[in-house]
Amino acid sequence: MKFLKKLLVLSIAVMTALILTACGDEDASGDGNLTIGISLPSATHGWMGALIDNAENQAQEIQENEGIDYVMTNAEDPNSQANDVDDLINQDVDVIVLLPIESAALSPVGQNVKDAGIPLVVVDRELENDAADVVVKGDNEGIGINAGEYFVDQLNGNGKVVEITGPPNSVTEQRGSGFQEAMDGEDGLEIVASQDGDFSTETSLEVMENILQSQPEIDAVFTQDDGMAVGVVQAINEAGREDIQFVTGAGGGKDIFEDIQDGGLISATFLYSPAMIEDGIKVAADIADGSDPEEEEVILEATEVNSDNVDEHYDPDSKF
């Protein structure tokens, strides 16, 4: 009888240990699956719409092939995005992918992620602190430098230039500083106006309309985004201005490639693919699965696309 009692106690102890171990292996979702939290802006323009589509497709592929779940949110403003990220923290996801609407505004919530012990992958726009474990981005400074060199070459170092920037974030700052750097020392080149087009076709149209009224002479326009370039060209055409020789964009959208092919006012753009989010989500999946990231920064090349090489990059079936 004593032997049977000892055997019963031992069996209960073993079963309790097994149950505790199983519970310890489950994540916050309660199903034992790993989860990636993805926080993105809303689709305010074509590039972001394509990025969101790429993110959804990549996350679904990883879910189907690797069994890693995901939660995706889209925000229209920095405050909403900060709340989204805090919600992901509270859900105890295993890793977070963040494309911040504004660098400064989202830096504190990035720190919240770090303080919670959750790995953070930042895509496109950087934070102003060291909260990110990995940053995946295009070569924003390279876009500005390549654009500036293009302007120097096309205008032979002489001309009046307009710059249409994005909203306050690392992308805008780096593209703008690269552009200025490339034109430093060119005394004949003057930036006569520089205004925020908010990475929006509609806003850039309005901004350019005002600039055209205040600037009687403009030789070329540098825009930090393909969508803004479209708005700028519309404003120029509606105003009937013929002094402007060319406009450049950034991104590499299909419509821009077609304008370059047709010899339109947009003569060049610089690649900044929305597919970069796929790299960010792949890195996040590896981290969630227990792998250390191979590098802390992934930078994609800012290739110039003009009439000489546009056919090599043009894809008629592209969604962007």
Secondary structure, 3 states (H helix, E strand, C coil): CHHHHHHHHHHHHHHHHHHHHHHHHCCCCCCCCCEEEEEEECCCCHHHHHHHHHHHHHHHHHHHHHCCEEEEEEECCHHHHHHHHHHHHHCCCCEEEECCCCHHHHHHHHHHHHHCCCCEEEECCCCCCCCCCEEEEECHHHHHHHHHHHHHHHCCCCEEEEEEECCCCHHHHHHHHHHHHHHCCCCCEEEEEEEECCCCHHHHHHHHHHHHHHCCCCCEEEECCHHHHHHHHHHHHHHCCCCCCEEECCECCHHHHHHHHCCCCEEEEEECCCCHHHHHHHHHHHHHCCCCCCCCEEEECCCEECCCCHHHHCCCCCCC
